[in-house]
Amino acid sequence: MRALPDDWPLREHSRFLTAGGLRWHVQCFGRGPAVLLVHGTGAATHTWRGLAPLLARHYTIVAPDLPAHGGTARPADETLMTLPGMAGGLRALLQALGIEPALAVGHSAGAAILARMCLDGAIAPRGLVSLNGALLELPGLPRAVFSPLARLLAASPLPRLFAWRAGDRTAVERLVASTGSRLDAAGVDFYARLVRDPAHVEGVLTMMARWDLAALEADLPALAVPLLLVVGLHDGTVPPSEGRRVRERVPAAELVELPRLGHLAHEERPATVEQLLREFARRAGVPAGS
């Protein structure tokens, strides 16, 4: 889906530019201090369709598609699909935009990318927010087989077969439901469009194959930026207990648990999450624009 449909959420704020040798899709709008929104694996800017307009009343929104996701191109150099590679790519994008985020907000794997950037000095926000963040390694046997299996799938005909299977809306509804979140018909449709795109599916599998959180997990205690962990207690993708494990490694982190919400809590209840972010931004010293 490198070319965005006209009815893609917030399409009027989309722009395309080249940075770090990659053609990016990014949405920029609003006023006030910059808030960087980074989606997770398999998603795109559509995930912020409810939250971003609320935040844009007080902040400048910067929401990119990750490499090989949504409207951003797939890099020729697959090292850019690793955690350090994506962190470096986003740094190049921010430099091209001339933006230094005051607040960084990441969902799922997006939280890991932003934490890596903070640790490496690529960004220096006043605060970092993890929305159902995937910040720790998978325990046990899954850790040993996850990446090799993803590499095999990415190199197989599976992306096209999966995209064909995604034509069955019931299959996509089950996929979304497995996250523990309940989305309306329009929300499910945006994910259906993404998973019907073989290039998007292949990019997701390539990212999964090259993902390694061991170094980040070891470095988390050195995270100096204030951290807010927002956890949906019905998350079916990242166990809610992971938020408590992260807080053990970053004792100064704040943990907020949201009952009855799943992995896509920010899509289910954008107003609730917006209020949490604004309160955290205020505590972190990020002024709201008027």
Secondary structure as GFF3:
##gff-version 3
##sequence-region A 1 290
A	DSSP	three_ten_helix	11	13	.	.	.	ID=ss1
A	DSSP	beta_strand	14	19	.	.	.	ID=ss2
A	DSSP	beta_strand	22	30	.	.	.	ID=ss3
A	DSSP	beta_strand	34	38	.	.	.	ID=ss4
A	DSSP	three_ten_helix	45	48	.	.	.	ID=ss5
A	DSSP	alpha_helix	51	55	.	.	.	ID=ss6
A	DSSP	beta_strand	60	64	.	.	.	ID=ss7
A	DSSP	three_ten_helix	78	81	.	.	.	ID=ss8
A	DSSP	alpha_helix	83	97	.	.	.	ID=ss9
A	DSSP	beta_strand	103	107	.	.	.	ID=ss10
A	DSSP	alpha_helix	109	120	.	.	.	ID=ss11
A	DSSP	beta_strand	127	131	.	.	.	ID=ss12
A	DSSP	alpha_helix	141	154	.	.	.	ID=ss13
A	DSSP	alpha_helix	158	165	.	.	.	ID=ss14
A	DSSP	alpha_helix	169	177	.	.	.	ID=ss15
A	DSSP	alpha_helix	185	195	.	.	.	ID=ss16
A	DSSP	alpha_helix	198	210	.	.	.	ID=ss17
A	DSSP	alpha_helix	214	219	.	.	.	ID=ss18
A	DSSP	three_ten_helix	220	222	.	.	.	ID=ss19
A	DSSP	beta_strand	227	232	.	.	.	ID=ss20
A	DSSP	alpha_helix	241	249	.	.	.	ID=ss21
A	DSSP	beta_strand	254	258	.	.	.	ID=ss22
A	DSSP	alpha_helix	265	268	.	.	.	ID=ss23
A	DSSP	alpha_helix	270	283	.	.	.	ID=ss24
###
